[in-house]
Amino acid sequence: LPEVQDPVVKLCCSWWELKAPGRENYVPQSLPYLLVRANTSGRAMDVKACYTMREGFTMLDFEDPCIEDIKRLLLQSAMHPAFLHKPEGRKFVACIFGMDISLVSDLTAVIKNQ
């Protein structure tokens, strides 16, 4: 339900930006939703939210097999026009390279195919 999810994710983003205590407990659940929303809507505010939360992605365990969906969403972001045409989007794509070494070869392939 977007009418519930959007305000909750907005609260999580604010909590993260304020560096509030316990932020690491709430943010990882909101990251997939942010990626889906940005890749679906292409709105500047959604792309900016992903960039704002970029440090939160470093908390994820990229060795866990359950992270494959998030990896796929990150790769989709790297080739999505909304990310490529907006400054925050390009900065976010650059940050993806530093998230995990396993993403580098996939990202390189995605970018070469553009």
C-alpha positions in Angstrom: 0.0 0.0 0.0 1.8 3.1 -1.2 -0.2 5.4 1.0 1.4 3.7 4.0 4.7 2.7 2.6 5.7 6.1 1.2 5.3 7.9 4.6 7.1 5.1 6.4 10.1 5.2 3.9 10.1 9.0 4.2 10.4 8.7 7.9 13.2 6.1 7.6 15.1 8.5 5.2 14.7 11.4 7.7 15.8 9.1 10.5 18.9 8.2 8.5 19.7 11.8 7.5 19.5 12.9 11.2 21.9 10.1 12.1 19.3 9.2 14.8 20.1 6.3 17.2 19.1 2.9 15.9 18.9 4.1 12.3 20.7 1.0 11.1 17.8 -1.1 12.3 15.2 0.5 10.1 16.9 1.6 7.0 17.8 -1.7 5.3 14.2 -2.7 5.0 13.4 0.6 3.2 16.2 0.3 0.6 14.6 -2.2 -1.7 11.4 -0.1 -1.7 13.4 3.1 -2.6 15.1 1.3 -5.5 11.8 -0.1 -6.8 10.1 3.3 -6.5 12.9 5.1 -8.2 13.2 2.6 -11.0 9.4 2.6 -11.5 8.6 6.3 -11.2 11.8 7.8 -12.6 11.0 10.9 -10.5 13.8 13.1 -9.4 12.8 13.0 -5.8 12.9 9.2 -5.8 16.4 9.1 -7.4 17.5 11.7 -4.9 16.2 9.6 -2.0 18.4 6.7 -3.2 21.4 9.0 -3.3 20.6 10.3 0.2 20.5 6.8 1.5 23.6 5.6 -0.3 25.5 4.9 2.9 22.7 2.6 4.1 23.5 0.3 1.2 27.0 -0.3 2.6 25.4 -2.0 5.6 24.0 -4.8 3.5 25.6 -8.2 3.3 26.4 -8.7 -0.3 27.6 -12.2 0.3 24.1 -13.3 1.5 22.2 -15.1 -1.3 19.0 -13.2 -0.3 20.5 -10.0 -1.6 20.3 -11.0 -5.3 17.1 -8.9 -5.8 18.7 -5.8 -4.4 21.7 -6.4 -6.7 19.4 -6.7 -9.6 17.7 -3.4 -8.7 21.0 -1.7 -8.3 22.0 -2.9 -11.8 18.7 -1.7 -13.2 19.3 1.7 -11.6 22.7 1.9 -13.3 21.0 1.8 -16.7 17.8 3.7 -15.9 17.5 7.0 -17.7 16.3 8.8 -14.5 19.5 7.8 -12.8 21.7 8.6 -15.8 20.2 12.1 -16.5 20.0 13.4 -13.0 23.2 14.6 -11.0 22.2 12.6 -7.9 21.5 9.6 -10.0 24.9 9.7 -11.6 26.5 10.1 -8.2 24.4 7.2 -6.9 25.6 5.0 -9.8 29.2 5.9 -9.0 28.5 4.9 -5.4 27.3 1.5 -6.5 30.8 0.7 -7.7 32.0 1.0 -4.1 29.2 -1.0 -2.5 30.7 -4.5 -3.3 33.4 -5.9 -5.5 31.0 -8.4 -6.9 29.0 -5.6 -8.5 31.9 -4.1 -10.4 32.0 -6.5 -13.3 28.3 -6.6 -13.7 28.1 -2.8 -13.6 30.9 -2.5 -16.1 29.0 -4.7 -18.5 25.8 -2.8 -18.0 27.6 0.5 -18.7 29.4 -0.8 -21.8 26.1 -1.9 -23.2 24.6 1.6 -22.9 
